[in-house]
């Protein structure tokens, strides 16, 4: 893989498909808001913890592919590409949210005022923080990372091993994401992007280290999963103030790369591979669309005879409901994405992000 820089990395492609499914699943789990679910249901609590923060995979993949493609980096082309496929769909989906989800709030405000909230200031604040729709918190942060492209390209030519290890220490000890504060998110996920670059730069070394110490890597991952799970039920643990959730996903990402590495050395045409490949191809549109679909399905359920499911305190029922939400959301999101792509053709990337 090291000598075929332009070749598509199938393991990364599959992980993009896995990541978008788990991100949607996390938001489907969030539909079930009964506060007693996590304290009383180990199943729901585990699913909630495992699915949480798979956005880390997206950031790692972005950093990995940036490093993989630095040999052809061009600042103008890079910025133009990100504007078309990230900024434009962010704006178009935000406009939809302002019209359908925030219209009542915005309609009560004056157009502009220096002394009180106004439509202009409210929209500006939401655009800068990504608070107009749950998944959009990610956009201001990743746009800031993309703006650092030339600097990251410069760093990509240096050894990133030490920087990557320091970044892992940093995200555990000193930062914790806050989905309403883009600068704080940048301080947390910016180093994650750098870790993704480091993993690509030292791919063969890391894969050999995993192969030689596979049991230790698996044990470390289990520890990173077990500790946050434990302090949901046990108070005053010494590690409670550490933010381990992102490190957990980084270790899982490295393990997944190891187990999927065989995909990079053969032709893949199995049904499972094709499914995850398709999900990866359409991952950007799903990311932009899915929460809108979740909200409409939730509204429909709340108005139906099965509305009690949303407020259930039964962990098994809530888990099953979340899986049903996941399947429905993915199916509807894919249909919507394909309809928009069929109507708008190549211009669809400006509305809902690019498909591969």
C-alpha positions as CSV (number, residue, x, y, z in Angstrom):
1,X,0.0,0.0,0.0
2,X,2.9,2.3,0.7
3,X,4.0,2.3,-3.0
4,X,0.6,2.8,-4.5
5,X,-0.3,6.2,-3.2
6,X,-3.1,6.9,-5.6
7,X,-4.8,3.5,-5.1
8,X,-8.1,3.5,-3.2
9,X,-7.6,2.1,0.3
10,X,-10.5,-0.3,0.7
11,X,-10.2,-0.8,4.4
12,X,-10.6,3.0,4.9
13,X,-13.5,3.0,2.5
14,X,-15.3,0.3,4.4
15,X,-14.7,2.1,7.7
16,X,-16.3,5.2,6.3
17,X,-19.4,3.1,5.7
18,X,-19.3,1.7,9.2
19,X,-18.8,5.1,10.7
20,X,-21.9,6.7,9.0
21,X,-24.1,3.8,10.1
22,X,-22.9,4.1,13.7
23,X,-23.3,7.9,13.7
24,X,-26.9,7.5,12.6
25,X,-27.5,4.7,15.2
26,X,-26.2,7.0,17.9
27,X,-28.7,9.7,17.0
28,X,-31.5,7.0,16.8
29,X,-30.6,5.9,20.3
30,X,-30.9,9.6,21.4
31,X,-34.6,9.5,20.4
32,X,-35.3,7.4,23.5
33,X,-34.9,10.1,26.2
34,X,-36.1,8.3,29.3
35,X,-33.5,9.2,31.9
36,X,-33.8,5.8,33.6
37,X,-32.7,3.8,30.5
38,X,-29.0,4.1,31.1
39,X,-29.1,3.5,34.9
40,X,-31.4,0.5,34.6
41,X,-30.4,-1.2,31.3
42,X,-26.9,-2.4,30.7
43,X,-27.9,-3.3,27.1
44,X,-29.1,0.2,26.2
45,X,-26.2,1.7,28.1
46,X,-23.6,-0.4,26.3
47,X,-25.1,0.4,22.9
48,X,-25.2,4.1,23.8
49,X,-21.6,4.1,24.8
50,X,-20.3,2.0,21.9
51,X,-22.2,4.0,19.2
52,X,-21.2,7.4,20.8
53,X,-18.6,9.5,19.1
54,X,-18.1,7.6,15.9
55,X,-17.5,11.0,14.4
56,X,-14.0,10.4,15.6
57,X,-13.8,7.8,12.8
58,X,-14.7,10.5,10.2
59,X,-12.0,12.8,11.5
60,X,-9.4,10.0,11.6
61,X,-10.3,9.0,8.0
62,X,-10.1,12.6,6.9
63,X,-6.6,12.9,8.4
64,X,-5.5,9.5,7.0
65,X,-6.6,10.4,3.5
66,X,-5.1,13.9,3.6
67,X,-1.8,12.3,4.4
68,X,-2.3,9.7,1.7
69,X,-2.9,12.3,-0.9
70,X,-0.5,15.0,0.0
71,X,1.7,14.2,-3.0
72,X,-0.9,16.0,-5.1
73,X,-1.9,18.8,-2.7
74,X,-2.7,22.1,-4.3
75,X,-4.0,24.8,-2.1
76,X,-6.4,26.4,-4.6
77,X,-7.8,23.0,-5.7
78,X,-8.1,21.8,-2.1
79,X,-10.0,24.9,-0.9
80,X,-12.3,24.9,-3.9
81,X,-13.1,21.2,-3.4
82,X,-13.9,21.7,0.3
83,X,-16.1,24.7,-0.5
84,X,-18.1,22.7,-3.0
85,X,-18.5,19.5,-1.0
86,X,-18.6,20.8,2.6
87,X,-19.4,24.5,2.9
88,X,-22.1,24.6,0.2
89,X,-24.1,21.6,1.5
90,X,-23.7,23.0,5.0
91,X,-25.3,26.2,3.9
92,X,-28.1,24.5,1.9
93,X,-29.1,22.1,4.7
94,X,-28.9,25.0,7.2
95,X,-31.4,27.0,5.1
96,X,-33.8,24.0,5.2
97,X,-33.4,23.9,9.0
98,X,-34.1,27.6,9.4
99,X,-37.3,27.3,7.3
100,X,-38.7,24.2,8.8
101,X,-37.3,23.9,12.3
102,X,-36.5,27.5,13.4
103,X,-39.1,29.5,11.5
104,X,-41.3,30.1,14.5
105,X,-38.5,31.4,16.6
106,X,-36.9,33.5,13.8
107,X,-40.3,35.0,12.8
108,X,-40.6,36.6,16.2
109,X,-37.3,38.5,15.8
110,X,-36.5,41.7,14.0
111,X,-34.4,41.4,10.9
112,X,-31.5,43.2,12.5
113,X,-30.7,44.9,15.8
114,X,-27.5,45.9,17.6
115,X,-29.2,45.8,21.0
116,X,-31.4,42.6,21.0
117,X,-31.5,39.2,19.3
118,X,-32.4,39.5,15.6
119,X,-32.7,37.1,12.6
120,X,-29.3,38.0,11.3
121,X,-27.5,37.5,14.6
122,X,-29.5,34.3,15.4
123,X,-28.7,32.8,12.0
124,X,-25.0,33.9,12.2
125,X,-24.7,32.3,15.7
126,X,-26.2,29.0,14.5
127,X,-24.0,29.0,11.4
128,X,-20.9,29.6,13.4
129,X,-21.7,27.0,16.1
130,X,-23.6,24.4,14.0
131,X,-26.5,24.4,16.5
132,X,-29.3,24.6,13.9
133,X,-29.3,20.7,13.6
134,X,-27.6,18.2,15.9
135,X,-25.0,16.7,13.5
136,X,-24.1,20.1,12.1
137,X,-21.9,20.9,15.2
138,X,-19.2,19.0,13.3
139,X,-19.2,21.4,10.3
140,X,-17.7,24.6,11.8
141,X,-14.9,22.5,13.5
142,X,-14.0,20.5,10.4
143,X,-14.1,23.7,8.2
144,X,-11.5,25.2,10.5
145,X,-9.4,22.1,10.2
146,X,-9.7,22.3,6.4
147,X,-8.6,26.0,6.5
148,X,-5.4,24.7,8.1
149,X,-4.7,22.6,5.0
150,X,-1.4,24.3,3.9
151,X,0.0,24.1,7.4
152,X,-1.1,20.4,7.7
153,X,0.5,19.8,4.3
154,X,3.8,21.2,5.6
155,X,3.6,19.0,8.7
156,X,2.8,15.9,6.6
157,X,6.4,16.0,5.4
158,X,7.7,15.7,9.0
159,X,7.8,12.7,11.2
160,X,4.4,12.6,13.0
161,X,5.0,9.8,15.5
162,X,5.8,12.0,18.5
163,X,3.2,14.5,17.6
164,X,0.6,11.8,17.3
165,X,1.5,10.3,20.7
166,X,1.3,13.8,22.3
167,X,-2.1,14.3,20.6
168,X,-3.4,11.1,22.2
169,X,-2.3,12.3,25.6
170,X,-3.8,15.8,24.9
171,X,-7.3,14.6,24.0
172,X,-7.5,12.4,27.1
173,X,-6.1,14.8,29.7
174,X,-6.9,18.4,28.6
175,X,-9.8,18.6,26.2
176,X,-13.4,17.5,26.1
177,X,-15.7,18.3,23.2
178,X,-18.6,20.6,23.7
179,X,-21.0,20.5,20.7
180,X,-21.9,24.1,21.0
181,X,-18.3,25.5,21.1
182,X,-16.4,25.0,17.8
183,X,-13.1,26.3,19.1
184,X,-13.1,23.8,21.9
185,X,-14.1,21.1,19.4
186,X,-11.2,22.1,17.3
187,X,-8.8,21.8,20.2
188,X,-10.1,18.2,20.7
189,X,-10.6,16.9,17.2
190,X,-7.8,18.9,15.5
191,X,-5.3,16.5,17.2
192,X,-7.4,13.6,16.2
193,X,-7.0,14.7,12.5
194,X,-3.3,14.8,13.1
195,X,-3.4,11.3,14.6
196,X,-5.1,10.1,11.4
197,X,-2.3,11.6,9.4
198,X,0.2,9.9,11.7
199,X,-1.4,6.5,11.3
200,X,-1.2,6.8,7.5
201,X,2.4,8.0,7.6
202,X,3.4,5.0,9.8
203,X,0.8,2.5,8.5
204,X,3.2,-0.5,8.1
205,X,4.9,0.1,11.4
206,X,1.6,0.4,13.3
207,X,0.1,-2.7,11.6
208,X,3.2,-4.7,12.5
209,X,3.0,-3.4,16.1
210,X,-0.7,-4.5,16.3
211,X,0.2,-7.9,14.8
212,X,3.0,-8.5,17.3
213,X,0.9,-7.2,20.3
214,X,-2.7,-8.0,19.2
215,X,-3.8,-9.3,22.6
216,X,-2.5,-6.2,24.3
217,X,-4.2,-3.9,21.8
218,X,-7.5,-5.7,22.3
219,X,-7.1,-5.6,26.1
220,X,-6.4,-1.9,26.0
221,X,-9.4,-1.3,23.8
222,X,-11.6,-3.3,26.2
223,X,-10.2,-1.2,29.1
224,X,-11.0,2.0,27.3
225,X,-14.6,0.7,26.8
226,X,-15.0,-0.7,30.3
227,X,-13.8,2.3,32.2
228,X,-16.4,4.8,30.8
229,X,-19.1,2.1,31.1
230,X,-18.1,1.6,34.8
231,X,-18.2,5.2,35.8
232,X,-21.8,5.4,34.7
233,X,-22.6,3.3,37.7
234,X,-19.7,3.8,40.1
235,X,-19.0,7.3,41.3
236,X,-15.7,8.9,42.4
237,X,-13.4,6.8,40.2
238,X,-9.9,8.2,39.9
239,X,-10.1,8.3,36.1
240,X,-13.6,9.9,35.9
241,X,-12.3,13.3,34.8
242,X,-10.3,11.8,31.9
243,X,-12.0,11.8,28.5
244,X,-11.4,8.3,27.3
245,X,-14.2,8.0,24.8
246,X,-12.2,9.5,21.9
247,X,-9.1,7.4,22.7
248,X,-11.4,4.3,22.7
249,X,-12.5,5.1,19.1
250,X,-8.9,5.7,18.0
251,X,-7.8,2.2,19.3
252,X,-10.9,0.7,17.7
253,X,-10.0,2.4,14.4
254,X,-6.4,1.0,14.5
255,X,-7.7,-2.5,15.3
256,X,-10.3,-2.3,12.5
257,X,-7.5,-1.2,10.0
258,X,-5.5,-4.3,11.1
259,X,-8.4,-6.7,10.7
260,X,-9.5,-5.2,7.4
261,X,-6.0,-4.8,5.9
262,X,-6.6,-7.9,3.7
263,X,-9.1,-5.9,1.7
264,X,-6.3,-3.7,0.4
265,X,-4.6,-6.7,-1.3
266,X,-7.4,-8.4,-3.2
267,X,-10.4,-7.7,-5.4
268,X,-13.5,-7.3,-3.3
269,X,-17.0,-8.1,-4.7
270,X,-18.8,-9.8,-1.8
271,X,-22.2,-8.6,-0.7
272,X,-21.1,-7.4,2.7
273,X,-18.2,-5.4,1.2
274,X,-20.5,-4.0,-1.5
275,X,-23.0,-2.9,1.2
276,X,-20.4,-1.0,3.3
277,X,-18.8,0.4,0.1
278,X,-22.2,1.8,-1.0
279,X,-22.8,3.3,2.5
280,X,-19.3,4.9,2.2
281,X,-20.1,6.3,-1.2
282,X,-23.2,8.0,0.0
283,X,-22.0,8.8,3.5
284,X,-21.8,12.6,3.1
285,X,-25.4,12.9,1.9
286,X,-26.6,10.6,4.7
287,X,-24.7,12.7,7.2
288,X,-26.4,15.9,6.1
289,X,-29.9,14.4,5.7
290,X,-30.3,11.7,8.4
291,X,-31.1,13.9,11.4
292,X,-33.9,15.6,9.5
293,X,-35.3,12.2,8.7
294,X,-35.0,11.1,12.4
295,X,-36.9,14.1,13.5
296,X,-39.8,13.5,11.1
297,X,-40.0,9.8,12.0
298,X,-40.0,10.7,15.7
299,X,-42.8,13.2,15.1
300,X,-44.7,10.6,13.3
301,X,-44.3,8.0,16.0
302,X,-45.3,10.5,18.7
303,X,-48.5,11.1,16.9
304,X,-49.2,7.3,16.4
305,X,-50.6,4.6,18.7
306,X,-47.1,3.4,19.5
307,X,-46.0,6.8,20.9
308,X,-45.3,5.1,24.3
309,X,-42.2,3.5,22.9
310,X,-40.3,6.9,22.8
311,X,-40.7,7.3,26.6
312,X,-40.2,3.6,27.5
313,X,-38.0,2.7,30.4
314,X,-37.5,-0.8,29.0
315,X,-34.0,-1.0,27.7
316,X,-34.6,-4.0,25.4
317,X,-37.6,-2.3,23.8
318,X,-35.7,1.0,23.5
319,X,-32.8,-0.8,21.9
320,X,-35.0,-2.6,19.4
321,X,-36.8,0.7,18.7
322,X,-33.4,2.4,18.0
323,X,-32.5,-0.4,15.6
324,X,-35.9,0.1,13.8
325,X,-35.2,3.8,13.7
326,X,-31.8,3.1,12.2
327,X,-33.1,0.9,9.4
328,X,-35.9,3.3,8.6
329,X,-33.7,6.4,8.7
330,X,-31.0,4.9,6.5
331,X,-33.5,3.6,3.9
332,X,-35.4,7.0,3.7
333,X,-32.1,9.0,3.7
334,X,-30.8,6.9,0.8
335,X,-34.0,7.3,-1.2
336,X,-34.0,11.1,-0.6
337,X,-30.3,11.3,-1.5
338,X,-30.8,9.4,-4.7
339,X,-33.9,11.5,-5.7
340,X,-31.9,14.7,-5.2
341,X,-29.0,13.2,-7.1
342,X,-31.3,12.1,-10.0
343,X,-32.9,15.6,-10.2
344,X,-29.8,17.7,-9.7
345,X,-27.2,15.4,-11.2
346,X,-23.7,16.8,-10.6
347,X,-25.1,19.8,-8.8
348,X,-26.4,17.6,-5.9
349,X,-23.0,17.8,-4.2
350,X,-23.7,21.5,-3.5
351,X,-27.0,20.6,-1.7
352,X,-26.3,17.4,0.2
353,X,-22.6,16.7,-0.2
354,X,-20.8,14.6,-2.8
355,X,-21.4,10.9,-3.5
356,X,-18.5,8.7,-4.7
